[in-house]
Amino acid sequence: MKKLKPNVMVAIILSVIVVSCTNTVQNDANEAVTKGKLFIIGGGKRPAAMIRDMIHISKVDSSGYIVVLPMSSEFPDTAAYYGIKQFKDQGIENTFSFNMQTIEDMTGSKIDSLKNASLIYISGGDQNRFMEIVSNTAVYSAIHEAYLNGSVIAGTSAGAAVMSKKMITGNEHKYPEYTGYFRTLEANNIEIKEGLGLLQNGIIDQHFVWRMRMNRLISVVLENPEETGIGIDESTAILVEGNTATVYGNYQVIVIRHKSVETKIVNGLLGAENMELNVFLPGSQFKITE
């Protein structure tokens, strides 16, 4: 057997160490991503049982505290009041609200408190308003840090929409006057902007069944075939742990996938074959990515 020269042996050993360390770092990063949980609510009334589930999952019934972020709302003081009230009605007193509208509001003490919260709850309102306030700020970074370290990040309505990296804004390019109806499946119509990006590979649509938003989500999935479209109805939520989502609340969650990853456009109309649609009931589970 031919002997290896000492310098060759050293190179091989160093190579193995580097690969081992790289894999360890990657594994640690992957584990970090799955430490936190997302509790994403489709809007509407929030049943008391759902609030109790959120409390139990975040463990604030035994320790820690909740921070409510009301910046999505046009009336943040009102949103903060009701956001806190839903938890206090369940006996959780350690609930606070930070209405951080400007950089000056984002003080060090508030950011530290946000990083260490057991549960961060984002109110409803306008997802664009929330992202315009928090993008590229310490609040954005603090939410991500809290999530990576194991906090539960929750949100309802607009607070649900911001969870996605690709965020549905609610606007249409071709029909700028908002009506609440999405009557067509047209290319380049549904406006998408950047959200918080806590949910990877999935796009959230809210108030889904109640407000008949199927056309909107189908359009979004056709134009973003790498993403899973997740439509959450009112009084309904999903708990996301890693790649697994569990349905909570009263109604359904609709999941749409573009299986063929080939979208056709004819005269501005979107089309595709082999799309997959599933309707999940409370208690059901599904994978964000397959």
Backbone as numpy.savetxt, mean C-alpha at the origin, in Angstrom:
# Nx Ny Nz CAx CAy CAz Cx Cy Cz
46.80 -35.46 -8.43 45.96 -34.26 -8.43 46.84 -33.00 -8.43
46.52 -32.07 -9.32 47.33 -30.86 -9.43 47.03 -29.91 -8.27
48.10 -29.43 -7.62 47.93 -28.52 -6.49 47.74 -27.09 -6.98
46.87 -26.37 -6.31 46.65 -24.97 -6.64 47.70 -24.10 -5.97
48.11 -23.07 -6.67 49.07 -22.13 -6.10 48.41 -21.37 -4.95
49.20 -20.96 -3.95 48.63 -20.24 -2.77 47.80 -19.03 -3.14
48.26 -18.22 -4.13 47.50 -17.02 -4.47 46.16 -17.34 -5.10
46.10 -18.50 -5.82 44.83 -18.95 -6.40 43.89 -19.40 -5.31
44.43 -20.12 -4.33 43.60 -20.59 -3.21 43.01 -19.40 -2.44
43.83 -18.39 -2.21 43.35 -17.19 -1.49 42.24 -16.52 -2.27
42.41 -16.43 -3.59 41.38 -15.79 -4.42 40.06 -16.53 -4.35
40.14 -17.88 -4.37 38.92 -18.69 -4.30 38.23 -18.50 -2.96
39.02 -18.52 -1.88 38.45 -18.37 -0.53 37.78 -17.00 -0.40
38.46 -15.95 -0.89 37.87 -14.61 -0.82 36.60 -14.52 -1.62
36.59 -15.20 -2.78 35.39 -15.21 -3.62 34.22 -15.84 -2.90
34.48 -16.96 -2.21 33.41 -17.64 -1.47 32.89 -16.75 -0.35
33.83 -16.07 0.34 33.42 -15.19 1.44 32.55 -14.05 0.93
32.95 -13.45 -0.20 32.19 -12.33 -0.77 30.79 -12.77 -1.16
30.70 -13.94 -1.83 29.39 -14.45 -2.24 28.52 -14.73 -1.03
29.15 -15.33 0.01 28.39 -15.66 1.23 27.88 -14.39 1.90
28.77 -13.37 2.00 28.35 -12.12 2.63 27.27 -11.42 1.83
27.40 -11.45 0.50 26.39 -10.84 -0.37 25.04 -11.49 -0.19
25.03 -12.82 -0.14 23.77 -13.55 0.05 23.15 -13.23 1.40
24.03 -13.09 2.43 23.53 -12.77 3.77 22.86 -11.40 3.78
23.54 -10.42 3.12 22.97 -9.07 3.06 21.64 -9.09 2.32
21.60 -9.82 1.19 20.36 -9.89 0.42 19.25 -10.54 1.23
19.58 -11.61 1.95 18.57 -12.28 2.77 18.07 -11.37 3.87
19.03 -10.63 4.50 18.62 -9.71 5.55 17.69 -8.64 4.98
18.01 -8.15 3.78 17.17 -7.13 3.15 15.79 -7.67 2.84
15.73 -8.90 2.35 14.44 -9.51 2.04 13.60 -9.69 3.30
14.28 -10.12 4.39 13.56 -10.29 5.65 13.05 -8.95 6.15
13.89 -7.89 5.97 13.49 -6.57 6.44 12.24 -6.10 5.73
12.15 -6.39 4.44 10.99 -5.95 3.67 9.71 -6.55 4.23
9.78 -7.76 4.76 8.58 -8.46 5.22 8.30 -8.28 6.71
9.09 -7.46 7.42 8.84 -7.28 8.85 7.53 -6.55 9.12
7.26 -5.51 8.37 6.04 -4.74 8.58 4.85 -5.38 7.90
3.68 -4.85 8.19 2.43 -5.32 7.59 1.63 -4.12 7.11
0.83 -4.35 6.09 -0.05 -3.31 5.56 -1.49 -3.72 5.83
-2.29 -2.77 6.33 -3.72 -3.01 6.54 -4.45 -1.98 5.68
-4.90 -2.41 4.51 -5.38 -1.50 3.47 -6.90 -1.60 3.37
-7.60 -0.50 3.68 -9.06 -0.47 3.79 -9.65 0.24 2.58
-10.69 -0.34 2.00 -11.28 0.18 0.78 -12.16 1.40 0.94
-12.23 1.97 2.14 -13.05 3.16 2.36 -14.39 2.83 2.98
-15.26 3.84 3.06 -16.59 3.65 3.64 -16.53 3.48 5.15
-17.60 2.94 5.71 -17.65 2.72 7.16 -16.68 1.62 7.55
-16.06 1.81 8.70 -15.11 0.82 9.21 -15.75 0.09 10.38
-16.16 -1.15 10.18 -16.82 -1.90 11.25 -15.93 -2.01 12.48
-16.55 -2.05 13.65 -15.80 -2.15 14.90 -14.91 -3.39 14.90
-15.40 -4.49 14.33 -14.60 -5.72 14.29 -13.32 -5.51 13.50
-13.40 -4.72 12.42 -12.21 -4.44 11.61 -11.20 -3.63 12.40
-11.68 -2.64 13.16 -10.78 -1.83 13.98 -10.12 -2.71 15.05
-10.88 -3.61 15.63 -10.29 -4.53 16.63 -9.24 -5.42 15.99
-9.50 -5.88 14.77 -8.50 -6.68 14.05 -7.21 -5.90 13.85
-7.36 -4.64 13.44 -6.19 -3.78 13.21 -5.40 -3.59 14.50
-6.11 -3.36 15.58 -5.48 -3.18 16.89 -4.72 -4.44 17.30
-5.37 -5.58 17.14 -4.76 -6.86 17.54 -3.52 -7.15 16.70
-3.61 -6.92 15.40 -2.49 -7.21 14.50 -1.28 -6.33 14.83
-1.53 -5.08 15.17 -0.43 -4.15 15.50 0.05 -4.28 16.94
-0.72 -5.01 17.76 -0.38 -5.29 19.16 -0.42 -4.05 20.04
-1.10 -3.00 19.59 -1.18 -1.80 20.44 -2.13 -2.00 21.62
-2.84 -3.13 21.65 -3.66 -3.43 22.82 -2.81 -3.88 24.00
-1.53 -4.17 23.74 -0.65 -4.58 24.83 0.51 -3.60 25.04
0.95 -2.94 23.96 2.04 -1.96 24.08 2.10 -1.10 22.83
2.88 -0.03 22.91 3.06 0.84 21.75 1.98 1.88 21.61
1.96 2.56 20.46 1.00 3.65 20.24 0.68 3.78 18.76
-0.36 4.57 18.48 -0.84 4.78 17.11 -0.61 6.24 16.74
-0.20 6.47 15.50 -0.13 7.84 14.96 -1.07 7.92 13.76
-1.98 8.89 13.80 -2.91 9.16 12.70 -2.33 10.30 11.85
-2.28 10.08 10.54 -1.84 11.11 9.60 -3.05 11.55 8.78
-3.57 12.77 9.01 -4.81 13.21 8.37 -4.61 14.09 7.13
-3.41 14.10 6.57 -3.09 15.10 5.53 -3.78 14.87 4.20
-4.36 13.69 3.99 -5.13 13.48 2.75 -6.40 14.32 2.73
-6.91 14.62 3.91 -8.22 15.26 4.02 -8.17 16.77 3.81
-9.23 17.27 3.19 -9.40 18.72 3.07 -9.67 19.35 4.43
-10.16 18.51 5.36 -10.46 18.96 6.72 -9.67 18.07 7.69
-8.36 18.28 7.79 -7.52 17.38 8.57 -7.87 17.29 10.04
-8.36 18.38 10.63 -8.73 18.32 12.05 -9.89 17.35 12.27
-10.85 17.40 11.37 -11.99 16.47 11.46 -11.53 15.03 11.23
-10.68 14.84 10.21 -10.16 13.50 9.92 -9.36 12.96 11.10
-8.60 13.83 11.73 -7.81 13.41 12.90 -8.73 13.00 14.04
-9.78 13.80 14.27 -10.71 13.50 15.36 -11.33 12.12 15.19
-11.86 11.84 14.00 -12.52 10.55 13.80 -11.52 9.41 13.69
-10.33 9.71 13.17 -9.30 8.69 13.12 -8.90 8.23 14.51
-8.76 9.18 15.43 -8.42 8.84 16.81 -9.60 8.18 17.51
-10.80 8.70 17.28 -12.00 8.21 17.97 -12.24 6.72 17.72
-12.01 6.26 16.49 -12.29 4.85 16.19 -11.42 3.91 17.04
-10.23 4.36 17.40 -9.35 3.55 18.24 -9.69 3.73 19.72
-10.01 4.96 20.11 -10.36 5.19 21.52 -11.67 4.49 21.87
-12.57 4.37 20.91 -13.82 3.63 21.16 -13.54 2.16 21.48
-12.39 1.68 21.06 -11.99 0.29 21.37 -11.03 0.23 22.56
-10.92 1.34 23.28 -10.13 1.34 24.51 -8.66 1.66 24.34
-8.24 2.11 23.15 -6.83 2.44 22.93 -6.62 3.94 23.11
-6.00 4.30 24.21 -5.80 5.70 24.54 -4.53 6.27 23.93
-3.55 5.42 23.68 -2.27 5.89 23.16 -2.36 6.13 21.64
-3.19 7.11 21.27 -3.42 7.44 19.87 -3.22 8.94 19.68
-2.39 9.29 18.71 -2.04 10.69 18.49 -2.18 11.04 17.01
-2.29 12.32 16.72 -2.41 12.78 15.34 -1.33 13.80 15.06
-0.65 13.66 13.90 0.34 14.63 13.45 -0.13 15.19 12.11
-0.59 16.43 12.12 -1.03 17.09 10.90 0.15 17.90 10.37
0.99 17.25 9.59 2.23 17.87 9.12 2.03 18.35 7.68
1.67 19.60 7.54 1.35 20.17 6.23 2.56 20.76 5.54
3.56 21.17 6.30 4.74 21.83 5.74 5.99 21.20 6.33
7.14 21.52 5.71 8.42 21.03 6.23 8.63 21.50 7.66
8.17 22.72 7.96 8.33 23.26 9.32 7.56 22.42 10.35
6.46 21.79 9.91 5.67 20.95 10.82 6.36 19.62 11.12
7.30 19.24 10.26 7.93 17.91 10.36 9.12 17.98 11.30
8.83 18.22 12.57 9.88 18.38 13.58 10.53 17.04 13.89
11.73 17.12 14.45 12.46 15.90 14.79 11.72 14.98 15.73
11.03 15.56 16.72 10.31 14.73 17.70 9.14 13.99 17.04
8.44 14.67 16.12 7.33 14.02 15.42 7.84 12.91 14.49
8.93 13.17 13.80 9.48 12.16 12.90 9.95 10.95 13.69
10.60 11.16 14.82 11.03 10.04 15.67 9.83 9.25 16.17
8.78 9.96 16.57 7.57 9.28 17.04 6.93 8.46 15.91
6.97 9.00 14.70 6.41 8.28 13.55 7.21 7.01 13.28
8.51 7.10 13.34 9.36 5.93 13.09 9.09 4.80 14.08
8.73 5.15 15.31 8.60 4.15 16.36 7.16 3.77 16.67
6.20 4.27 15.89 4.79 3.92 16.12 4.53 2.45 15.80
3.67 1.85 16.58 3.27 0.47 16.30 2.31 0.41 15.12
1.48 1.46 14.99 0.51 1.54 13.91 0.46 2.97 13.38
0.64 3.13 12.08 0.47 4.42 11.42 -0.79 4.32 10.56
-1.72 5.25 10.77 -3.01 5.21 10.08 -3.16 6.46 9.22
-3.35 6.27 7.91 -3.49 7.37 6.96 -4.97 7.53 6.61
-5.49 8.71 6.79 -6.93 8.96 6.62 -7.33 9.01 5.16
-8.63 9.06 4.92 -9.16 9.26 3.58 -9.10 10.72 3.16
-9.48 10.98 1.92 -9.45 12.34 1.39 -9.01 12.32 -0.06
-7.86 12.88 -0.34 -7.32 12.96 -1.69 -5.87 12.46 -1.65
-5.62 11.34 -2.31 -4.28 10.75 -2.30 -3.23 11.67 -2.90
-3.64 12.51 -3.87 -2.71 13.46 -4.46 -2.26 14.49 -3.43
-3.20 14.94 -2.62 -2.87 15.93 -1.58 -1.83 15.34 -0.61
-2.05 14.10 -0.20 -1.13 13.46 0.74 0.27 13.35 0.15
0.36 12.84 -1.09 1.67 12.64 -1.69 2.37 13.96 -1.98
1.63 15.00 -2.34 2.26 16.30 -2.57 2.91 16.83 -1.30
2.33 16.49 -0.16 2.88 16.94 1.12 4.09 16.12 1.55
4.02 14.79 1.41 5.04 13.93 2.03 6.15 13.49 1.09
5.97 13.59 -0.23 7.01 13.11 -1.15 8.34 13.83 -0.89
9.42 13.03 -0.86 10.77 13.57 -0.68 10.94 14.33 0.63
10.25 13.87 1.66 10.37 14.49 2.98 10.75 13.44 4.02
11.00 13.92 5.22 11.31 13.03 6.34 10.11 12.17 6.72
8.90 12.64 6.44 7.70 11.84 6.73 7.68 10.58 5.86
7.95 10.76 4.58 8.03 9.62 3.65 9.04 8.60 4.15
10.23 9.07 4.49 11.30 8.17 4.96 10.92 7.49 6.26
10.28 8.23 7.16 9.90 7.68 8.46 8.86 6.58 8.32
7.90 6.75 7.41 6.89 5.71 7.18 7.57 4.44 6.68
8.50 4.59 5.75 9.22 3.43 5.23 10.06 2.76 6.31
10.73 3.56 7.13 11.55 2.98 8.19 10.70 2.22 9.20
9.56 2.81 9.56 8.65 2.14 10.49 8.17 0.81 9.91
7.82 0.82 8.64 7.34 -0.40 7.98 8.43 -1.47 7.94
9.64 -1.09 7.59 10.74 -2.05 7.52 11.05 -2.63 8.90
10.84 -1.85 9.95 11.16 -2.31 11.30 10.02 -3.05 11.99
8.88 -3.21 11.29 7.82 -4.06 11.84 6.52 -3.39 12.18
6.38 -2.11 11.89 5.11 -1.42 12.17 4.03 -1.84 11.18
2.78 -1.66 11.60 1.64 -1.83 10.69 1.32 -0.46 10.10
1.28 -0.39 8.77 0.89 0.84 8.08 -0.51 0.62 7.53
-1.45 1.43 7.99 -2.86 1.27 7.59 -3.33 2.53 6.89
-4.37 2.37 6.08 -4.95 3.53 5.41 -6.29 3.17 4.83
-7.16 4.17 4.74 -8.49 3.96 4.18 -8.72 4.91 3.02
-9.42 4.44 1.98 -9.76 5.26 0.82 -8.50 5.86 0.21
-8.33 7.18 0.26 -7.10 7.78 -0.25 -5.88 7.19 0.45
-6.02 6.89 1.73 -4.94 6.27 2.49 -4.63 4.86 2.04
-5.56 4.25 1.30 -5.31 2.94 0.68 -4.60 3.12 -0.64
-5.05 4.11 -1.43 -4.47 4.34 -2.76 -2.98 4.65 -2.68
-2.55 5.36 -1.64 -1.15 5.77 -1.56 -0.21 4.60 -1.28
-0.73 3.44 -0.89 0.13 2.30 -0.56 0.91 1.81 -1.78
0.32 1.92 -2.97 0.94 1.39 -4.19 2.11 2.27 -4.62
3.06 1.67 -5.34 4.11 2.46 -5.98 3.52 3.23 -7.15
2.71 2.54 -7.99 1.97 3.20 -9.05 0.58 3.49 -8.51
0.28 4.74 -8.26 -0.93 5.15 -7.54 -1.98 5.69 -8.50
-3.19 5.15 -8.42 -4.32 5.71 -9.15 -4.70 7.03 -8.51
-4.71 8.10 -9.30 -5.00 9.42 -8.73 -6.49 9.73 -8.63
-7.29 9.05 -9.47 -8.71 9.37 -9.55 -9.06 10.23 -10.75
-8.04 10.69 -11.47 -8.27 11.56 -12.62 -8.18 10.79 -13.94
-8.85 11.34 -14.96 -8.77 10.80 -16.32 -8.18 11.88 -17.23
-7.23 11.49 -18.05 -6.61 12.44 -18.97 -7.60 12.92 -20.04
-8.42 12.00 -20.54 -9.30 12.32 -21.67 -10.64 12.91 -21.24
-10.96 12.77 -19.96 -12.23 13.29 -19.45 -11.94 14.02 -18.14
-11.37 15.20 -18.23 -10.88 15.91 -17.04 -11.95 16.34 -16.05
-13.19 16.46 -16.50 -14.26 16.81 -15.57 -14.66 15.56 -14.79
-14.42 15.59 -13.49 -14.65 14.40 -12.68 -16.14 14.12 -12.51
-16.55 12.89 -12.81 -17.95 12.47 -12.63 -18.08 11.29 -11.67
-16.98 10.58 -11.43 -17.05 9.37 -10.61 -17.33 8.13 -11.43
-17.59 8.31 -12.73 -17.86 7.18 -13.61 -16.68 6.96 -14.55
-16.39 5.71 -14.82 -15.31 5.37 -15.74 -15.94 4.50 -16.81
-16.39 5.16 -17.88 -17.28 4.51 -18.84 -16.55 3.79 -19.98
-15.24 3.95 -20.07 -14.52 3.41 -21.22 -13.30 2.62 -20.79
-12.77 1.84 -21.75 -11.48 1.18 -21.59 -10.57 1.75 -22.69
-9.98 2.89 -22.41 -9.20 3.60 -23.41 -7.74 3.71 -22.98
-6.88 3.69 -23.97 -5.45 3.84 -23.71 -5.13 5.26 -23.27
-4.12 5.38 -22.42 -3.60 6.68 -22.00 -4.67 7.58 -21.39
-5.56 6.99 -20.62 -6.64 7.77 -20.02 -6.52 7.87 -18.51
-6.30 6.75 -17.82 -6.27 6.75 -16.36 -4.93 7.32 -15.87
-5.01 8.34 -15.06 -3.79 8.99 -14.55 -3.17 8.18 -13.42
-1.87 7.93 -13.55 -1.10 7.22 -12.54 0.05 8.11 -12.09
0.24 8.21 -10.78 1.39 8.93 -10.23 2.08 8.03 -9.21
3.16 8.52 -8.66 3.92 7.72 -7.70 3.32 7.84 -6.30
3.08 6.67 -5.67 2.60 6.63 -4.30 3.74 6.33 -3.34
3.39 5.83 -2.16 4.41 5.52 -1.16 5.28 4.33 -1.56
4.72 3.41 -2.34 5.51 2.26 -2.78 5.71 1.22 -1.70
4.85 1.18 -0.70 4.94 0.13 0.33 4.47 -1.21 -0.23
3.47 -1.15 -1.10 2.98 -2.35 -1.77 3.68 -2.47 -3.12
4.49 -3.50 -3.25 5.21 -3.72 -4.49 4.41 -4.65 -5.41
4.43 -4.37 -6.69 3.81 -5.23 -7.71 2.29 -5.31 -7.61
1.67 -4.34 -6.98 0.22 -4.30 -6.89 -0.27 -2.85 -6.94
-1.44 -2.64 -7.55 -2.05 -1.32 -7.61 -3.42 -1.40 -6.94
-3.66 -0.53 -5.98 -4.90 -0.55 -5.19 -5.94 0.37 -5.82
-7.18 -0.13 -5.91 -8.34 0.72 -6.20 -9.32 0.51 -5.05
-9.98 1.58 -4.63 -10.79 1.53 -3.41 -12.25 1.84 -3.71
-13.14 1.65 -2.71 -14.59 1.82 -2.89 -15.06 0.98 -4.09
-14.47 -0.17 -4.29 -14.42 -0.76 -5.62 -15.76 -1.25 -6.15
-16.39 -2.15 -5.44 -17.66 -2.70 -5.93 -18.76 -1.65 -5.80
-18.78 -0.97 -4.68 -19.85 -0.01 -4.40 -19.91 1.10 -5.44
-18.73 1.56 -5.89 -18.69 2.66 -6.85 -18.42 2.20 -8.29
-18.50 0.90 -8.52 -18.43 0.31 -9.86 -17.20 0.78 -10.63
-16.02 0.50 -10.07 -14.78 0.98 -10.65 -14.04 -0.08 -11.48
-14.76 -1.09 -11.94 -14.13 -2.17 -12.68 -13.42 -1.66 -13.94
-14.07 -0.78 -14.70 -13.44 -0.29 -15.94 -12.11 0.39 -15.65
-12.06 1.12 -14.57 -10.82 1.83 -14.25 -9.70 0.84 -13.96
-9.95 -0.16 -13.13 -8.88 -1.09 -12.77 -8.48 -1.97 -13.94
-9.45 -2.38 -14.76 -9.10 -3.15 -15.96 -8.16 -2.34 -16.85
-8.48 -1.07 -17.06 -7.64 -0.20 -17.88 -6.23 -0.11 -17.31
-6.14 0.05 -15.99 -4.84 0.19 -15.34 -4.01 -1.08 -15.51
-4.65 -2.25 -15.33 -3.91 -3.51 -15.45 -3.49 -3.76 -16.89
-4.34 -3.42 -17.85 -3.98 -3.58 -19.26 -2.74 -2.76 -19.62
-2.63 -1.59 -19.03 -1.49 -0.72 -19.34 -0.30 -0.94 -18.40
-0.49 -1.74 -17.35 0.59 -2.06 -16.41 0.55 -3.57 -16.14
0.85 -4.37 -17.17 0.65 -5.82 -17.05 1.52 -6.51 -16.01
2.58 -5.85 -15.58 3.43 -6.44 -14.56 2.85 -6.28 -13.16
1.78 -5.51 -13.03 1.17 -5.23 -11.73 -0.12 -6.05 -11.54
-0.39 -6.41 -10.30 -1.66 -7.04 -9.93 -2.65 -5.95 -9.53
-3.81 -5.92 -10.15 -4.84 -4.95 -9.80 -5.68 -5.47 -8.65
-5.80 -4.68 -7.58 -6.51 -5.12 -6.37 -7.60 -4.10 -6.06
-8.86 -4.48 -6.27 -9.99 -3.62 -5.98 -10.63 -3.99 -4.66
-10.58 -3.09 -3.70 -11.08 -3.38 -2.34 -12.39 -2.63 -2.12
-13.42 -3.35 -1.74 -14.72 -2.71 -1.55 -14.75 -1.95 -0.22
-15.81 -1.17 -0.04 -15.99 -0.43 1.21 -16.20 -1.40 2.38
-15.82 -0.96 3.58 -15.94 -1.76 4.81 -15.20 -3.09 4.68
-14.16 -3.10 3.88 -13.39 -4.30 3.59 -11.92 -3.91 3.56
-11.05 -4.84 3.88 -9.61 -4.55 3.91 -8.82 -5.78 3.52
-7.55 -5.54 3.18 -6.60 -6.65 3.06 -5.44 -6.40 4.02
-5.01 -7.48 4.64 -3.79 -7.47 5.43 -2.70 -8.08 4.57
-1.66 -7.30 4.29 -0.56 -7.77 3.45 0.62 -8.09 4.34
1.04 -9.35 4.28 2.23 -9.83 4.99 3.15 -10.45 3.96
4.20 -9.74 3.60 5.06 -10.23 2.54 4.30 -10.26 1.22
4.20 -11.45 0.63 3.50 -11.61 -0.64 2.07 -12.12 -0.48
1.62 -12.27 0.75 0.29 -12.85 1.01 -0.67 -11.79 1.52
-1.88 -11.78 0.96 -2.93 -10.86 1.40 -4.11 -11.66 1.94
-4.65 -11.23 3.07 -5.82 -11.84 3.68 -6.95 -10.83 3.73
-8.16 -11.24 3.36 -9.30 -10.33 3.29 -9.98 -10.24 4.66
-10.19 -9.00 5.12 -10.91 -8.72 6.36 -12.14 -7.87 6.04
-13.06 -7.82 7.00 -14.22 -6.94 6.84 -15.44 -7.63 6.30
-16.28 -6.86 5.57 -17.63 -7.32 5.25 -17.86 -7.80 3.83
-17.04 -7.32 2.87 -17.41 -7.56 1.47 -16.25 -8.18 0.68
-16.15 -7.86 -0.61 -15.22 -8.58 -1.47 -14.00 -7.75 -1.89
-13.01 -8.50 -2.32 -11.82 -7.94 -2.96 -11.68 -8.59 -4.33
-11.55 -7.78 -5.36 -11.42 -8.28 -6.73 -9.97 -8.14 -7.15
-9.41 -9.23 -7.67 -8.01 -9.24 -8.11 -7.96 -9.55 -9.60
-7.28 -8.66 -10.36 -7.19 -8.80 -11.81 -5.73 -8.93 -12.20
-5.44 -9.93 -13.03 -4.08 -10.13 -13.53 -4.12 -10.19 -15.06
-3.07 -9.66 -15.67 -2.94 -9.68 -17.13 -2.01 -10.84 -17.47
-2.58 -12.02 -17.67 -1.79 -13.24 -17.79 -0.94 -13.28 -19.06
-1.45 -12.77 -20.15 -0.71 -12.87 -21.41 0.36 -11.80 -21.55
0.24 -10.74 -20.77 1.16 -9.60 -20.80 1.26 -9.01 -22.22
0.17 -9.11 -22.97 0.12 -8.51 -24.30 -1.16 -7.70 -24.42
-1.00 -6.40 -24.54 -2.14 -5.50 -24.65 -2.25 -5.00 -26.08
-3.47 -5.03 -26.59 -3.72 -4.52 -27.93 -4.40 -3.15 -27.83
-4.06 -2.28 -28.76 -4.71 -0.97 -28.84 -5.18 -0.76 -30.27
-6.47 -0.60 -30.44 -7.07 -0.36 -31.75 -7.96 0.87 -31.65
-7.62 1.88 -32.42 -8.37 3.14 -32.39 -8.50 3.70 -30.97
-7.44 3.54 -30.21 -7.42 4.07 -28.85 -8.08 3.18 -27.81
-8.68 2.05 -28.24 -9.36 1.15 -27.32 -8.41 0.05 -26.85
-8.48 -0.29 -25.57 -7.63 -1.32 -25.00 -8.27 -2.69 -25.15
-7.44 -3.70 -25.40 -7.94 -5.07 -25.49 -6.86 -6.05 -25.07
-7.29 -7.24 -24.64 -6.34 -8.30 -24.26 -7.10 -9.61 -24.13
-6.35 -10.70 -24.14 -6.91 -12.03 -23.95 -6.23 -12.68 -22.74
-6.93 -13.68 -22.20 -6.39 -14.48 -21.09 -6.14 -13.67 -19.82
-6.96 -12.66 -19.58 -6.89 -11.99 -18.29 -7.54 -12.87 -17.23
-7.12 -12.68 -16.00 -7.64 -13.49 -14.89 -8.33 -12.58 -13.88
-9.52 -12.96 -13.46 -10.26 -12.20 -12.45 -10.73 -13.15 -11.36
-10.43 -12.78 -10.11 -10.89 -13.55 -8.96 -11.59 -12.63 -7.98
-12.62 -13.16 -7.34 -13.38 -12.42 -6.32 -13.17 -13.13 -4.99
-12.51 -12.46 -4.06 -12.18 -13.07 -2.77 -13.10 -12.54 -1.68
-13.57 -13.47 -0.86 -14.48 -13.18 0.24 -13.71 -13.02 1.55
-14.34 -12.44 2.58 -13.66 -12.31 3.87 -13.10 -13.64 4.36
-11.86 -13.59 4.82 -11.19 -14.79 5.28 -10.32 -15.44 4.21
-10.54 -15.10 2.94 -9.75 -15.69 1.86 -8.35 -15.08 1.81
-7.44 -15.82 1.20 -6.09 -15.35 0.99 -5.71 -15.45 -0.48
-4.82 -14.57 -0.91 -4.28 -14.64 -2.26 -2.86 -14.10 -2.26
-2.12 -14.41 -3.31 -0.75 -13.93 -3.48 -0.76 -12.64 -4.29
0.05 -11.67 -3.89 0.17 -10.44 -4.65 0.79 -10.75 -6.02
1.89 -11.48 -6.00 2.51 -11.96 -7.24 2.54 -13.47 -7.22
2.33 -14.07 -8.37 2.29 -15.54 -8.47 3.62 -16.08 -8.95
